[in-house]
Amino acid sequence: MSAPAMQSLAAHLDALAAKPLGPELARTVAALTRAAVTVHATIRAGTVPDLTATDTAANASGETQKPLDVFADETFLAAARTAPVSVYGSEEQELPVPSGDGPLAMAIDPLDGSSNIETNIAVGTIFSLFAAGDAPDPAEVFRRSGTEQLAAGFFIYGAQLLLVLTFGAGTDVFIHDPQADEFRHHARCTIPARAGEYSVNAANRRHWPTGMLAYVDGLEQGAEGPRQRDFGMRYAGSLVADGYRILQRGGIFIYPADARKAYARGRLRQLYEANPIAFCIEQAGGAATDTRRRLLDLPPTTLHAKVPLAFGSRDEVEVLATYMQGES
């Protein structure tokens, strides 16, 4: 992975001016960055009341909702209302929210990984931008395949504040410089086709389908098994952290559907988690599937639809798909 000469995100966004909806996309990403700086500062300071408490509330997806989830959602909704975004679809909202006037629609997970916040593991914000069109029902805006995304990315709130971003012409990483209060180009991502690491929650093994069991068993056998080489396992339990590691050095991330009732259609939300990650991964030379089929070809059925997810080094994602063929 190599980075060109340092360039500000502002200059990167200025280059969109001549493209269809380019100025609107640039304004929206700029608004998102301002919101991300606010959220990152809040996480560092721990200023949201009961930041580490396990709350009794649940969001529209059934996840435990913490005060920081609510704060992040309110912050990004406010940002959307300053941008040319007419519809805002969030994990924290049951239905899409009208957010103003403009040709864009935003789908967002305002704070991915918030269950890990008290452990100081990196968390983030995942987002996707579409053309809003003229559908009378705001929900219809999001019932489209991921191939129609105009832009997608995610912020990582860790020791550094990072932005992974694609407009469909490669995937770039920008790092926030707090002294200058600007994002600067950090790297252009290229995922190697061959993986050396895998990322999976092995505690769910007993619930996996037979194809998934056989695939991971082959990885674990290493050089003595059918894959004839050794693999390392890395799993942070934070989608943005695991995704960024794969963008940096390759590997495969898998969260399959399994036999538990709540996981029969997968665990991750397609619209505002899986699809944006998949877009970034594909634009970095990798692949992303529902463990069998290209994910971005599959339109989500609802705002909060779940999906199995595998992404990373192209060769490894294809090997997994051969094991998973025939699984229902």
Backbone torsions as a table, in degrees:
resi	resn	phi	psi	omega
1	MET	NA	129.7	-179.8
2	SER	-128.8	151.1	179.8
3	ALA	-114.5	133.9	175.0
4	PRO	-70.9	-179.7	178.0
5	ALA	-53.6	144.2	-175.7
6	MET	-55.6	131.3	-179.3
7	GLN	-136.3	140.4	179.0
8	SER	-74.3	153.9	174.0
9	LEU	-60.8	-36.7	179.5
10	ALA	-57.6	-42.3	178.1
11	ALA	-67.2	-38.3	177.6
12	HIS	-60.4	-42.3	-179.5
13	LEU	-71.9	-33.3	178.2
14	ASP	-60.7	-29.5	-178.6
15	ALA	-68.9	-11.8	178.7
16	LEU	-82.2	-7.0	-168.2
17	ALA	-54.1	-36.4	-174.8
18	ALA	-87.7	-2.9	-176.0
19	LYS	-93.6	152.8	176.9
20	PRO	-57.3	128.5	-177.5
21	LEU	61.7	11.5	-179.8
22	GLY	-59.7	-49.5	179.3
23	PRO	-60.3	-39.1	179.5
24	GLU	-66.8	-41.0	176.8
25	LEU	-63.5	-41.5	-179.9
26	ALA	-62.2	-45.0	179.9
27	ARG	-63.6	-37.2	-177.8
28	THR	-71.2	-43.6	177.7
29	VAL	-63.5	-40.0	177.7
30	ALA	-60.8	-40.7	177.3
31	ALA	-64.8	-39.2	177.7
32	LEU	-63.3	-39.2	-179.7
33	THR	-64.1	-38.4	178.9
34	ARG	-64.6	-40.0	177.6
35	ALA	-66.0	-39.6	-179.2
36	ALA	-64.0	-38.9	177.7
37	VAL	-61.1	-40.9	178.6
38	THR	-64.6	-45.1	-179.2
39	VAL	-65.0	-43.0	179.7
40	HIS	-61.6	-42.7	179.0
41	ALA	-63.4	-37.4	179.2
42	THR	-67.3	-40.8	177.3
43	ILE	-62.7	-44.9	-179.5
44	ARG	-62.2	-40.8	-175.7
45	ALA	-83.0	-20.8	-177.0
46	GLY	63.7	41.4	-172.2
47	THR	-90.8	-7.9	177.6
48	VAL	-79.8	130.5	-178.9
49	PRO	-57.4	141.4	177.4
50	ASP	55.3	42.9	-174.9
51	LEU	-57.2	-37.6	-175.7
52	THR	-100.9	7.5	-178.7
53	ALA	-74.6	149.3	171.3
54	THR	-91.2	106.3	-171.2
55	ASP	-77.0	166.0	176.7
56	THR	-91.5	-14.6	-177.3
57	ALA	-77.9	156.7	175.2
58	ALA	-131.3	147.6	178.3
59	ASN	-86.0	-174.2	-176.2
60	ALA	-65.5	-20.1	179.1
61	SER	-91.8	0.0	179.9
62	GLY	88.0	5.9	179.3
63	GLU	-85.3	148.8	174.2
64	THR	-60.0	129.8	-175.1
65	GLN	-106.3	119.4	-179.7
66	LYS	-97.5	162.6	178.2
67	PRO	-53.8	-36.1	-179.1
68	LEU	-68.2	-32.7	174.9
69	ASP	-59.8	-45.8	-178.8
70	VAL	-65.1	-43.7	179.3
71	PHE	-60.8	-45.5	-179.3
72	ALA	-63.3	-42.1	179.6
73	ASP	-62.4	-45.1	178.8
74	GLU	-63.5	-36.8	-178.8
75	THR	-67.8	-43.2	-178.7
76	PHE	-76.3	-30.5	174.2
77	LEU	-65.3	-41.0	176.4
78	ALA	-61.3	-39.2	177.6
79	ALA	-64.2	-42.3	179.2
80	ALA	-60.7	-33.9	-178.6
81	ARG	-74.4	-13.4	173.9
82	THR	-94.7	-3.7	-175.7
83	ALA	-112.5	169.1	178.1
84	PRO	-78.3	59.7	-177.5
85	VAL	-118.8	124.9	-177.9
86	SER	-100.0	-21.7	-178.5
87	VAL	-135.8	133.2	-177.8
88	TYR	-121.9	115.7	178.1
89	GLY	-112.8	117.9	-171.0
90	SER	-126.7	150.4	172.8
91	GLU	-59.3	-29.5	-175.0
92	GLU	-87.5	-0.7	-178.7
93	GLN	-119.8	137.0	-178.3
94	GLU	-65.6	-39.2	-177.3
95	LEU	-127.6	160.1	174.0
96	PRO	-58.9	145.3	-176.2
97	VAL	-111.5	124.6	171.5
98	PRO	-61.7	131.5	-173.0
99	SER	-122.5	4.0	179.4
100	GLY	137.4	-154.2	-179.4
101	ASP	-109.1	146.6	177.4
102	GLY	149.6	163.4	-174.2
103	PRO	-87.5	2.7	-174.4
104	LEU	-111.2	154.4	170.8
105	ALA	-122.0	143.3	-178.3
106	MET	-119.6	130.4	169.6
107	ALA	-113.4	136.4	-169.5
108	ILE	-152.3	141.3	163.3
109	ASP	-103.7	101.6	-170.8
110	PRO	-62.9	-32.4	178.9
111	LEU	-146.1	86.5	178.2
112	ASP	-74.6	133.1	176.9
113	GLY	85.8	17.5	-174.5
114	SER	-63.9	-19.6	177.2
115	SER	-65.4	-16.1	179.8
116	ASN	-97.2	3.8	-168.6
117	ILE	-60.9	-36.0	-177.0
118	GLU	-74.4	-11.6	179.3
119	THR	-95.3	-1.5	178.9
120	ASN	67.2	23.5	171.5
121	ILE	-80.1	145.9	-179.9
122	ALA	-59.7	133.4	174.5
123	VAL	-119.8	-177.8	-176.3
124	GLY	-167.7	-174.3	176.0
125	THR	-126.2	130.0	-179.8
126	ILE	-114.9	135.6	-176.0
127	PHE	-143.2	159.0	178.9
128	SER	-144.1	141.2	-179.8
129	LEU	-122.0	133.2	178.7
130	PHE	-125.7	164.3	164.9
131	ALA	-74.4	130.2	-175.6
132	ALA	-71.1	-31.2	-177.4
133	GLY	67.4	-158.1	-177.1
134	ASP	-127.1	29.2	178.6
135	ALA	-64.2	131.1	-178.8
136	PRO	-67.0	-28.8	178.9
137	ASP	-96.9	117.5	-179.3
138	PRO	-56.2	-30.5	-179.5
139	ALA	-64.1	-29.4	-178.8
140	GLU	-63.8	-27.3	-178.7
141	VAL	-56.4	-34.3	-172.4
142	PHE	-98.3	0.6	179.0
143	ARG	-90.7	54.8	-179.5
144	ARG	-133.8	154.4	-178.5
145	SER	-67.5	159.1	-179.6
146	GLY	-65.7	-13.3	177.3
147	THR	-66.8	-16.4	-179.2
148	GLU	-91.1	2.9	175.2
149	GLN	-63.2	135.3	175.2
150	LEU	-91.2	-29.0	178.4
151	ALA	-158.6	154.8	177.0
152	ALA	-159.3	160.1	177.3
153	GLY	177.0	-173.5	175.4
154	PHE	-154.0	146.3	172.3
155	PHE	-95.0	145.6	174.4
156	ILE	-118.0	122.7	178.8
157	TYR	-100.9	94.4	179.9
158	GLY	-137.2	-146.5	175.1
159	ALA	-58.7	-32.6	173.4
160	GLN	-116.7	153.4	170.4
161	LEU	-97.2	113.8	-176.1
162	LEU	-117.4	150.5	172.5
163	LEU	-124.1	120.3	170.6
164	VAL	-98.6	128.7	-168.0
165	LEU	-145.4	137.6	170.9
166	THR	-137.7	143.1	169.7
167	PHE	-112.9	16.9	179.8
168	GLY	92.6	13.1	178.2
169	ALA	-137.4	54.8	-176.9
170	GLY	100.7	164.7	-179.8
171	THR	-120.4	127.9	-176.9
172	ASP	-121.2	153.9	176.4
173	VAL	-116.0	133.7	177.0
174	PHE	-121.2	141.5	-179.3
175	ILE	-114.8	137.6	-178.7
176	HIS	-81.7	127.4	174.3
177	ASP	-97.0	105.0	-175.0
178	PRO	-66.2	-27.6	-180.0
179	GLN	-69.7	-43.6	178.2
180	ALA	-87.8	-11.6	-175.7
181	ASP	52.2	53.9	175.6
182	GLU	-149.1	157.6	175.6
183	PHE	-94.3	133.2	179.2
184	ARG	-121.4	150.0	-178.1
185	HIS	-62.7	133.1	-177.5
186	HIS	-114.0	-41.5	-177.0
187	ALA	-165.3	151.6	166.1
188	ARG	-102.3	127.0	-171.6
189	CYS	-87.9	135.9	173.0
190	THR	-138.2	113.1	-177.8
191	ILE	-86.7	124.8	175.9
192	PRO	-62.5	144.6	-176.7
193	ALA	-68.3	-27.5	-175.3
194	ARG	-103.9	129.1	-175.6
195	ALA	-95.2	150.0	173.2
196	GLY	-122.2	-5.8	-178.3
197	GLU	-137.2	153.9	173.2
198	TYR	-132.5	154.0	-175.4
199	SER	-130.8	115.9	-177.1
200	VAL	-159.2	150.4	175.3
201	ASN	-86.0	93.0	-174.9
202	ALA	-68.5	-13.8	177.7
203	ALA	-64.1	-19.0	-180.0
204	ASN	-92.0	8.1	-174.3
205	ARG	-49.8	-43.3	-174.8
206	ARG	-64.1	-15.2	-179.5
207	HIS	-99.8	-6.4	-172.7
208	TRP	-71.7	153.8	170.9
209	PRO	-70.6	163.9	-173.1
210	THR	-62.1	-37.1	179.7
211	GLY	-63.2	-40.9	178.6
212	MET	-66.4	-42.3	177.7
213	LEU	-59.5	-44.7	-178.7
214	ALA	-66.1	-39.7	-179.4
215	TYR	-63.1	-50.7	-178.3
216	VAL	-67.7	-35.0	176.1
217	ASP	-59.2	-40.7	177.6
218	GLY	-64.3	-37.7	176.5
219	LEU	-63.9	-43.3	-175.7
220	GLU	-68.5	-26.1	177.8
221	GLN	-72.8	-17.0	173.9
222	GLY	60.1	-140.9	-175.2
223	ALA	-63.0	-23.4	-179.4
224	GLU	-86.7	-6.5	-176.3
225	GLY	-102.6	-165.7	-175.8
226	PRO	-66.7	-21.8	-179.4
227	ARG	-84.1	-17.8	173.1
228	GLN	60.8	27.2	172.9
229	ARG	-161.1	160.6	-176.2
230	ASP	-89.0	145.5	176.6
231	PHE	-122.8	148.5	170.7
232	GLY	-101.5	154.0	177.7
233	MET	-113.5	130.4	177.4
234	ARG	-135.8	127.0	-179.8
235	TYR	-148.2	114.7	-178.8
236	ALA	-92.5	-21.8	-174.7
237	GLY	75.0	14.0	174.8
238	SER	-126.9	116.4	-173.9
239	LEU	-58.0	-41.7	-178.8
240	VAL	-68.1	-36.9	179.7
241	ALA	-69.9	-45.5	178.0
242	ASP	-65.8	-39.4	179.3
243	GLY	-64.6	-41.2	-179.8
244	TYR	-66.8	-39.2	177.7
245	ARG	-59.4	-41.8	-179.8
246	ILE	-67.9	-38.0	175.0
247	LEU	-62.5	-30.8	-179.1
248	GLN	-79.0	-41.3	-171.5
249	ARG	-140.8	11.5	176.7
250	GLY	84.1	-178.4	-176.7
251	GLY	120.7	-173.9	178.6
252	ILE	-135.8	135.9	174.3
253	PHE	-109.5	135.2	-179.6
254	ILE	-136.3	127.6	167.3
255	TYR	-130.2	90.4	-173.3
256	PRO	-80.0	165.3	163.6
257	ALA	-68.2	155.3	177.7
258	ASP	-147.5	-173.8	-169.4
259	ALA	-76.4	-12.2	177.5
260	ARG	-69.3	141.7	-174.2
261	LYS	-55.9	-44.5	-176.5
262	ALA	-73.4	-10.0	-175.2
263	TYR	-116.0	9.0	-176.1
264	ALA	-61.8	-27.6	177.5
265	ARG	-107.7	17.1	-178.4
266	GLY	99.5	-178.5	-175.0
267	ARG	-117.2	-35.4	-174.0
268	LEU	-87.3	150.1	-179.3
269	ARG	-83.4	129.0	-171.6
270	GLN	-67.4	-46.2	-167.6
271	LEU	-68.1	-47.0	-171.5
272	TYR	-115.3	5.3	171.8
273	GLU	-122.1	-64.9	-172.4
274	ALA	-67.3	-48.2	-176.0
275	ASN	-63.1	-46.0	178.2
276	PRO	-62.1	-41.4	177.1
277	ILE	-61.8	-44.4	-179.1
278	ALA	-60.6	-41.4	179.2
279	PHE	-61.1	-46.6	178.5
280	CYS	-62.2	-41.6	-178.3
281	ILE	-66.1	-46.8	179.9
282	GLU	-61.9	-40.9	-178.8
283	GLN	-70.6	-11.8	174.5
284	ALA	-99.4	9.5	177.0
285	GLY	93.9	4.1	179.1
286	GLY	-94.8	-165.7	-179.8
287	ALA	-137.4	154.8	179.0
288	ALA	-144.2	132.4	-177.3
289	THR	-138.1	173.8	169.0
290	ASP	-90.4	28.6	-173.3
291	THR	84.8	-11.1	178.4
292	ARG	-132.7	-42.9	-173.9
293	ARG	-120.4	155.6	176.6
294	ARG	-56.4	124.2	-173.4
295	LEU	-65.8	-42.6	-172.8
296	LEU	-67.8	-11.1	176.7
297	ASP	-84.3	-8.2	-171.5
298	LEU	-103.2	112.8	-179.6
299	PRO	-72.5	135.7	175.7
300	PRO	-69.5	147.7	-177.8
301	THR	-87.7	-28.5	-179.8
302	THR	-142.8	170.5	178.7
303	LEU	-58.2	-37.7	-173.9
304	HIS	-109.9	23.5	-179.5
305	ALA	-60.0	139.5	178.6
306	LYS	-96.6	159.7	-178.0
307	VAL	-155.3	144.6	168.0
308	PRO	-67.5	155.7	-176.9
309	LEU	-144.7	133.8	169.2
310	ALA	-136.9	133.6	178.5
311	PHE	-152.6	159.3	176.1
312	GLY	138.4	-140.9	-177.4
313	SER	-59.7	128.7	-170.1
314	ARG	-56.8	-46.2	-177.0
315	ASP	-60.5	-39.9	-176.5
316	GLU	-72.8	-38.4	176.5
317	VAL	-61.7	-37.3	178.0
318	GLU	-68.9	-37.5	176.8
319	VAL	-62.9	-45.4	178.0
320	LEU	-56.6	-42.8	-178.7
321	ALA	-60.5	-34.7	178.2
322	THR	-66.9	-35.3	176.8
323	TYR	-70.1	-33.1	-172.6
324	MET	-89.4	-7.6	178.7
325	GLN	-60.9	134.5	-179.4
326	GLY	94.6	-14.1	175.9
327	GLU	-75.7	138.3	-179.7
328	SER	-89.2	NA	NA
